[in-house]
Amino acid sequence: MVRAQLRSQMYSHDTKTVLNAFAKAYESALANYEAASALAELKHFSQATSVAILSLEEVGKMFLIDGLLFARTGDERYKHYKQGHLSHQMKLNAVALYPLFLGYLTISDPRRNEGSYHQMMESMLTDLKTKRQELADLLGKDFLFRNLDHLKQKGFYSYEADGVFKANKEAIDPELAKAVLAFDRSVTDALKFVLGRSLENYNALFQDLREKVDEVSLRQIRNEATRFVRNVLGLDIEKP
């Protein structure tokens, strides 16, 4: 117990703070998707796109928060979080690593070794890959997730085009809006499947790793998660 307390004091953020931040980002990601979906039902496609992108930013923030597991004040992980959680583009960049992050999160799920679980994960990751490709096809071959920040701004504000001011509702094509929402739904559905609503398993994993596992062992655990995505599921996650 004393050893665990001493280890906890080494880190930039205490366990309770990190877990609370992770939970709030998760809650916000799901809530923003639901709000975006409701706006789309009302045909407010530009605003729906912007709120869906906010949902993706919260997912990126979850990735950054989880990185605080072994972060110490002033180290690279700490600096990455401090910069990233306030930067829209850095949070969106993190979404590019979402399949790996999701694979890592599965180690907290007690169902992980069940055959049906592998099948469900394969289905969800395949859908995620498909939705990502559909989005990339609409936004062009040079698409990067950080580019969604500009799209988000267009959906929120009036703008000028060729000397004419237009309302935000004219800013985003409905087909593009639907593609963004479809990708966000794929992301949040997978999160809900792995994490559930209570985050009880994730919280237990985080605490256990921080109290008992060193960074070398954690790297091995994350490598295992990578193999879970790449080998067991047979997916090339590096392609958009």
Buried (B, 14 or more C-beta within 10 A) or exposed (E): EEEEEEBBEEBBBEBEEBBBBBBBBBEBBBBBBBBBBEBBEEEBBBBBBBBBBBBBBBBBBBBBBBBBBBBEEEEEBBEBBBEBBEBBBBBBBBBBBBBBBBBBBBBBBEBBEEEEBBEBBBEBBBBBBEBBBBBBEBBEEEBEBBBBBEBBBBBBEEBEEEEEEEEBEEBBEEEBBBBBBBBBBBBBBBBBBBBEEEBEBBBEBBBEBBBEBEEEEBEEBBEEBBEBBBEEBEBEBEEB
